[in-house]
């Protein structure tokens, strides 16, 4: 999707694009906090486009690095927290702050659920070497595309902000729960496979030792 644009912006270092995208995202949050909803929406869409481009440029120019992927993830997290807070500050809905708090809390739980699982997947040697991203991204109910849709709806229809935040928080929380459950099952299965493999290896090694002892005992 971004391929036609990559050549146009390829002169920018990927990290510079990440920083520009971060500035756009923070500017969107500030615009929302001041009630400039359409400006906030335009800036947020610009942030998402640039966020899609930095990785594409990095891969196209052979500059993809773990540092760049790490910086991109941190920048995304900052923007994803700033937009709801900015929207809450600019909202006329009197009871909006509990919805903001629950939504941001759901992000916190969701991030812990997938980031720690990703670290364990990497630890077990099943990481991102075969993926486009710097780390493996365990699938979830609400991912990048869904987040963009929810945030776009928030900024385009601020009168529905409480409902939008509530539905998104519920979806993110449900996704975190499903990811946690599947992660526990996978880790348990992986532990079981590792245990069986270790037992087989011990049996093979023990058999080799016994065979060696028999052979040494022959006249």
VENWO-V195876 format. One record per residue. N is the residue number from 0. RES is the residue in three letters. PSI is psi in radians with two decimals (none if undefined). NEAR is the number of other C-alpha atoms within 8 Angstrom. D_LAST is the distance of its C-alpha to the last C-alpha in Angstrom with 1 decimal. Layout:
n:N res:RES psi:PSI near:NEAR d_last:D_LAST
n:N res:RES psi:PSI near:NEAR d_last:D_LAST
This chain:
n:0 res:UNK psi:-0.68 near:3 d_last:75.3
n:1 res:UNK psi:-0.08 near:8 d_last:75.6
n:2 res:UNK psi:-0.75 near:7 d_last:74.6
n:3 res:UNK psi:-0.40 near:7 d_last:78.2
n:4 res:UNK psi:-0.38 near:8 d_last:78.9
n:5 res:UNK psi:-0.80 near:12 d_last:75.8
n:6 res:UNK psi:-0.53 near:7 d_last:77.2
n:7 res:UNK psi:-0.66 near:7 d_last:80.4
n:8 res:UNK psi:0.14 near:8 d_last:78.7
n:9 res:UNK psi:-0.33 near:9 d_last:75.7
n:10 res:UNK psi:-0.30 near:5 d_last:77.5
n:11 res:UNK psi:2.34 near:7 d_last:77.0
n:12 res:UNK psi:2.49 near:9 d_last:73.7
n:13 res:UNK psi:-0.70 near:12 d_last:71.9
n:14 res:UNK psi:-0.62 near:9 d_last:72.1
n:15 res:UNK psi:-0.68 near:8 d_last:75.9
n:16 res:UNK psi:-0.69 near:13 d_last:76.1
n:17 res:UNK psi:-0.77 near:14 d_last:74.3
n:18 res:UNK psi:-0.74 near:9 d_last:76.7
n:19 res:UNK psi:-0.75 near:10 d_last:79.7
n:20 res:UNK psi:-0.72 near:13 d_last:78.5
n:21 res:UNK psi:-0.77 near:13 d_last:78.1
n:22 res:UNK psi:-0.73 near:8 d_last:81.7
n:23 res:UNK psi:-0.75 near:12 d_last:82.9
n:24 res:UNK psi:-0.75 near:14 d_last:81.2
n:25 res:UNK psi:-0.64 near:11 d_last:82.7
n:26 res:UNK psi:-0.63 near:10 d_last:86.1
n:27 res:UNK psi:-0.72 near:15 d_last:85.9
n:28 res:UNK psi:-0.72 near:16 d_last:85.3
n:29 res:UNK psi:-0.74 near:10 d_last:88.2
n:30 res:UNK psi:-0.74 near:13 d_last:90.4
n:31 res:UNK psi:-0.71 near:17 d_last:89.6
n:32 res:UNK psi:-0.45 near:14 d_last:90.3
n:33 res:UNK psi:0.18 near:8 d_last:93.8
n:34 res:UNK psi:0.25 near:8 d_last:94.4
n:35 res:UNK psi:1.26 near:9 d_last:94.1
n:36 res:UNK psi:-0.74 near:11 d_last:92.0
n:37 res:UNK psi:-0.63 near:8 d_last:92.3
n:38 res:UNK psi:-0.74 near:10 d_last:91.6
n:39 res:UNK psi:-0.72 near:15 d_last:88.5
n:40 res:UNK psi:-0.77 near:12 d_last:87.4
n:41 res:UNK psi:-0.76 near:9 d_last:87.9
n:42 res:UNK psi:-0.65 near:12 d_last:86.0
n:43 res:UNK psi:-0.74 near:12 d_last:83.1
n:44 res:UNK psi:-0.69 near:9 d_last:82.8
n:45 res:UNK psi:-0.72 near:10 d_last:82.8
n:46 res:UNK psi:-0.76 near:13 d_last:80.0
n:47 res:UNK psi:-0.65 near:10 d_last:77.9
n:48 res:UNK psi:-0.80 near:8 d_last:78.5
n:49 res:UNK psi:-0.64 near:12 d_last:77.5
n:50 res:UNK psi:-0.59 near:12 d_last:74.5
n:51 res:UNK psi:-0.45 near:9 d_last:73.4
n:52 res:UNK psi:-0.57 near:12 d_last:74.1
n:53 res:UNK psi:-0.73 near:12 d_last:72.2
n:54 res:UNK psi:-0.67 near:11 d_last:68.8
n:55 res:UNK psi:-0.73 near:11 d_last:69.9
n:56 res:UNK psi:-0.74 near:14 d_last:71.3
n:57 res:UNK psi:-0.74 near:13 d_last:68.1
n:58 res:UNK psi:-0.65 near:9 d_last:66.0
n:59 res:UNK psi:-0.54 near:8 d_last:68.5
n:60 res:UNK psi:0.21 near:8 d_last:68.6
n:61 res:UNK psi:0.65 near:6 d_last:64.9
n:62 res:UNK psi:0.30 near:9 d_last:65.7
n:63 res:UNK psi:2.18 near:10 d_last:63.9
n:64 res:UNK psi:2.80 near:8 d_last:62.3
n:65 res:UNK psi:-0.62 near:7 d_last:60.9
n:66 res:UNK psi:-0.73 near:6 d_last:63.8
n:67 res:UNK psi:-0.74 near:10 d_last:66.3
n:68 res:UNK psi:-0.67 near:12 d_last:64.8
n:69 res:UNK psi:-0.81 near:9 d_last:64.8
n:70 res:UNK psi:-0.69 near:10 d_last:68.4
n:71 res:UNK psi:-0.73 near:10 d_last:69.4
n:72 res:UNK psi:-0.75 near:8 d_last:67.9
n:73 res:UNK psi:-0.74 near:8 d_last:69.7
n:74 res:UNK psi:-0.75 near:11 d_last:73.0
n:75 res:UNK psi:-0.76 near:9 d_last:72.7
n:76 res:UNK psi:-0.70 near:8 d_last:72.2
n:77 res:UNK psi:-0.81 near:9 d_last:75.2
n:78 res:UNK psi:-0.73 near:12 d_last:77.4
n:79 res:UNK psi:-0.48 near:8 d_last:76.3
n:80 res:UNK psi:-0.63 near:9 d_last:77.3
n:81 res:UNK psi:-0.66 near:11 d_last:80.5
n:82 res:UNK psi:-0.90 near:14 d_last:82.0
n:83 res:UNK psi:-0.65 near:12 d_last:82.2
n:84 res:UNK psi:-0.77 near:11 d_last:83.5
n:85 res:UNK psi:-0.73 near:13 d_last:86.1
n:86 res:UNK psi:-0.70 near:14 d_last:87.1
n:87 res:UNK psi:-0.69 near:11 d_last:87.5
n:88 res:UNK psi:-0.55 near:9 d_last:89.7
n:89 res:UNK psi:-0.06 near:10 d_last:91.9
n:90 res:UNK psi:2.59 near:13 d_last:92.2
n:91 res:UNK psi:0.00 near:5 d_last:95.4
n:92 res:UNK psi:2.10 near:8 d_last:93.4
n:93 res:UNK psi:-0.53 near:6 d_last:93.9
n:94 res:UNK psi:0.47 near:6 d_last:90.7
n:95 res:UNK psi:-0.52 near:11 d_last:88.4
n:96 res:UNK psi:-0.63 near:8 d_last:86.4
n:97 res:UNK psi:-0.60 near:7 d_last:84.3
n:98 res:UNK psi:-0.70 near:11 d_last:83.3
n:99 res:UNK psi:-0.79 near:12 d_last:82.4
n:100 res:UNK psi:-0.77 near:8 d_last:80.3
n:101 res:UNK psi:-0.69 near:10 d_last:78.4
n:102 res:UNK psi:-0.84 near:13 d_last:77.8
n:103 res:UNK psi:-0.64 near:11 d_last:76.4
n:104 res:UNK psi:-0.68 near:8 d_last:74.3
n:105 res:UNK psi:-0.62 near:12 d_last:72.8
n:106 res:UNK psi:-0.74 near:11 d_last:72.0
n:107 res:UNK psi:-0.85 near:8 d_last:70.2
n:108 res:UNK psi:-0.75 near:10 d_last:68.1
n:109 res:UNK psi:-0.75 near:12 d_last:67.4
n:110 res:UNK psi:-0.74 near:8 d_last:66.3
n:111 res:UNK psi:-0.73 near:8 d_last:63.9
n:112 res:UNK psi:-0.73 near:11 d_last:62.5
n:113 res:UNK psi:-0.61 near:13 d_last:61.8
n:114 res:UNK psi:-0.73 near:8 d_last:61.1
n:115 res:UNK psi:-0.67 near:8 d_last:58.4
n:116 res:UNK psi:-0.72 near:10 d_last:56.8
n:117 res:UNK psi:-0.69 near:13 d_last:56.9
n:118 res:UNK psi:-0.70 near:8 d_last:55.1
n:119 res:UNK psi:-0.63 near:8 d_last:52.4
n:120 res:UNK psi:-0.76 near:11 d_last:52.0
n:121 res:UNK psi:-0.75 near:12 d_last:51.7
n:122 res:UNK psi:-0.61 near:8 d_last:49.2
n:123 res:UNK psi:0.19 near:7 d_last:47.0
n:124 res:UNK psi:0.40 near:6 d_last:47.2
n:125 res:UNK psi:0.75 near:7 d_last:49.7
n:126 res:UNK psi:-2.59 near:12 d_last:52.7
n:127 res:UNK psi:0.23 near:11 d_last:55.6
n:128 res:UNK psi:-0.43 near:5 d_last:53.8
n:129 res:UNK psi:0.23 near:5 d_last:54.9
n:130 res:UNK psi:2.81 near:8 d_last:58.4
n:131 res:UNK psi:-0.49 near:5 d_last:61.6
n:132 res:UNK psi:2.88 near:8 d_last:62.1
n:133 res:UNK psi:-0.54 near:11 d_last:60.4
n:134 res:UNK psi:2.77 near:9 d_last:58.8
n:135 res:UNK psi:2.43 near:11 d_last:57.9
n:136 res:UNK psi:1.71 near:7 d_last:61.0
n:137 res:UNK psi:2.30 near:8 d_last:60.0
n:138 res:UNK psi:2.60 near:6 d_last:62.7
n:139 res:UNK psi:3.05 near:9 d_last:65.5
n:140 res:UNK psi:-0.76 near:9 d_last:68.8
n:141 res:UNK psi:1.96 near:10 d_last:71.0
n:142 res:UNK psi:-2.72 near:8 d_last:69.8
n:143 res:UNK psi:-0.86 near:6 d_last:71.7
n:144 res:UNK psi:-0.74 near:7 d_last:74.0
n:145 res:UNK psi:-0.66 near:8 d_last:75.0
n:146 res:UNK psi:-0.73 near:9 d_last:75.7
n:147 res:UNK psi:-0.74 near:9 d_last:78.0
n:148 res:UNK psi:-0.80 near:8 d_last:79.9
n:149 res:UNK psi:-0.81 near:10 d_last:80.3
n:150 res:UNK psi:-0.66 near:9 d_last:81.5
n:151 res:UNK psi:-0.75 near:11 d_last:83.8
n:152 res:UNK psi:-0.69 near:10 d_last:85.4
n:153 res:UNK psi:-0.84 near:13 d_last:85.8
n:154 res:UNK psi:-0.52 near:13 d_last:87.7
n:155 res:UNK psi:-0.52 near:9 d_last:89.7
n:156 res:UNK psi:1.24 near:8 d_last:90.8
n:157 res:UNK psi:-0.36 near:11 d_last:91.0
n:158 res:UNK psi:-0.35 near:8 d_last:93.1
n:159 res:UNK psi:0.35 near:8 d_last:90.0
n:160 res:UNK psi:-0.71 near:12 d_last:87.8
n:161 res:UNK psi:-0.75 near:10 d_last:87.0
n:162 res:UNK psi:-0.76 near:7 d_last:86.0
n:163 res:UNK psi:-0.78 near:11 d_last:84.0
n:164 res:UNK psi:-0.69 near:12 d_last:82.1
n:165 res:UNK psi:-0.79 near:11 d_last:81.6
n:166 res:UNK psi:-0.73 near:8 d_last:80.1
n:167 res:UNK psi:-0.74 near:10 d_last:77.9
n:168 res:UNK psi:-0.73 near:13 d_last:76.6
n:169 res:UNK psi:-0.74 near:9 d_last:75.8
n:170 res:UNK psi:-0.74 near:10 d_last:74.0
n:171 res:UNK psi:-0.75 near:13 d_last:72.0
n:172 res:UNK psi:-0.75 near:12 d_last:71.1
n:173 res:UNK psi:-0.75 near:9 d_last:70.0
n:174 res:UNK psi:-0.70 near:12 d_last:68.0
n:175 res:UNK psi:-0.70 near:14 d_last:66.3
n:176 res:UNK psi:-0.75 near:8 d_last:65.5
n:177 res:UNK psi:-0.73 near:9 d_last:64.0
n:178 res:UNK psi:-0.72 near:13 d_last:62.0
n:179 res:UNK psi:-0.80 near:10 d_last:60.7
n:180 res:UNK psi:-0.80 near:8 d_last:59.7
n:181 res:UNK psi:-0.61 near:8 d_last:57.9
n:182 res:UNK psi:-0.74 near:9 d_last:56.3
n:183 res:UNK psi:-0.75 near:8 d_last:54.9
n:184 res:UNK psi:-0.78 near:8 d_last:53.6
n:185 res:UNK psi:-0.75 near:8 d_last:51.9
n:186 res:UNK psi:-0.68 near:8 d_last:50.4
n:187 res:UNK psi:-0.74 near:8 d_last:49.1
n:188 res:UNK psi:-0.70 near:8 d_last:47.6
n:189 res:UNK psi:-0.71 near:8 d_last:46.1
n:190 res:UNK psi:-0.72 near:8 d_last:44.6
n:191 res:UNK psi:-0.75 near:8 d_last:43.1
n:192 res:UNK psi:-0.72 near:8 d_last:41.7
n:193 res:UNK psi:-0.69 near:8 d_last:40.2
n:194 res:UNK psi:-0.74 near:8 d_last:38.7
n:195 res:UNK psi:-0.69 near:8 d_last:37.1
n:196 res:UNK psi:-0.70 near:8 d_last:35.8
n:197 res:UNK psi:-0.70 near:8 d_last:34.4
n:198 res:UNK psi:-0.73 near:8 d_last:32.7
n:199 res:UNK psi:-0.72 near:8 d_last:31.2
n:200 res:UNK psi:-0.73 near:8 d_last:29.9
n:201 res:UNK psi:-0.69 near:8 d_last:28.4
n:202 res:UNK psi:-0.73 near:8 d_last:26.7
n:203 res:UNK psi:-0.79 near:8 d_last:25.3
n:204 res:UNK psi:-0.71 near:8 d_last:24.1
n:205 res:UNK psi:-0.71 near:8 d_last:22.6
n:206 res:UNK psi:-0.67 near:8 d_last:20.8
n:207 res:UNK psi:-0.71 near:8 d_last:19.4
n:208 res:UNK psi:-0.80 near:8 d_last:18.3
n:209 res:UNK psi:-0.72 near:8 d_last:16.6
n:210 res:UNK psi:-0.71 near:8 d_last:14.9
n:211 res:UNK psi:-0.66 near:8 d_last:13.7
n:212 res:UNK psi:-0.73 near:8 d_last:12.4
n:213 res:UNK psi:-0.77 near:8 d_last:10.4
n:214 res:UNK psi:-0.66 near:7 d_last:8.9
n:215 res:UNK psi:-0.44 near:6 d_last:8.2
n:216 res:UNK psi:-0.14 near:6 d_last:6.6
n:217 res:UNK psi:2.55 near:5 d_last:3.9
n:218 res:UNK psi:none near:2 d_last:0.0
